[in-house]
Amino acid sequence: MQEIKPARNPKTGKQRYDEDGNALFTFNASAAARALELIGKHVEVGAFKDRLDVSHGMSIEERIIAGRRRVRDLDD
């Protein structure tokens, strides 16, 4: 489990507070981000996919032929 620790003044060792009087805390952000990534992969959130499918439904042959047609149309 992620450990959250109070932010302490390095000289005095006392708890630090912001300008509104709220206590400040520290945590390991990289471990928290990794945990969130693992949870996202576990529940299959689309934002964490390792692979991205960018196909347009056309085979490579169809894409080449379509490209040649576009070039031919530019020449006309």
N, C-alpha and C positions, 0 to 999 in steps of 0.2 A: 504494500500500500504506500502511496505517496506520503512522504513526511514533510509537514509544514512546520517551520521553526520560527520563533519570534526573531525579528531583526533586532540586533543588539548593537549598541555603540561600541566600536572596537576599543576605545580607551577606558570607558567606565564599565562596560558589560551590561548596562541597563537597557531595558526595552526602549526602542525608538518609536516615535509617533509622528504623524504628518501634521500639517499646519492646522487641521481641524480637530486634532486630538485623537484621531483614530490610530490604533496600534498597527505597526507595520510588520509584515511577515515575509519570509523567504521560502522558496521551494526550487526544486530542480526542474527548470522549464523543459529541458530536452527530454527528460524521462517522462514528463507529463505529456508532451507532444507524441512521443513514441507509444505511450499507453493509449492515447486517443486514436492513433493510427491503427493499432492492433484491434481495438474495439470496432472501429469503422470497417475493417476488413472482415471481422467476425460476423457482423450483421449485414455485410455486403452493401455498404454505402458506396454509391458510384464515384464519389470524390476520391476514394482511395484505391481505385483500380490500378493494377500494375501495367495493364495493357490497354491500349486505346485503339478501337477499330475505326479506321478512317476510310474504309472502302466506300465507293459510291454505287455499289451494286453492279459495276461493270468489270469485265475481265481485262487483263492487260492488253489483249489483242483488240478488244472493243475500244479501249481508251486511245490506243495508237491510231486506229482507223479514224476515230472522231477527231483527234488532233490533226491528222493529215487533211481531213475535210475542212477544218477551220482555217488551216494555212492556205488551202486551195481557194477558199472563199475570199480570203484577204487579197489574193493575187488578182481576182476577177474585178 
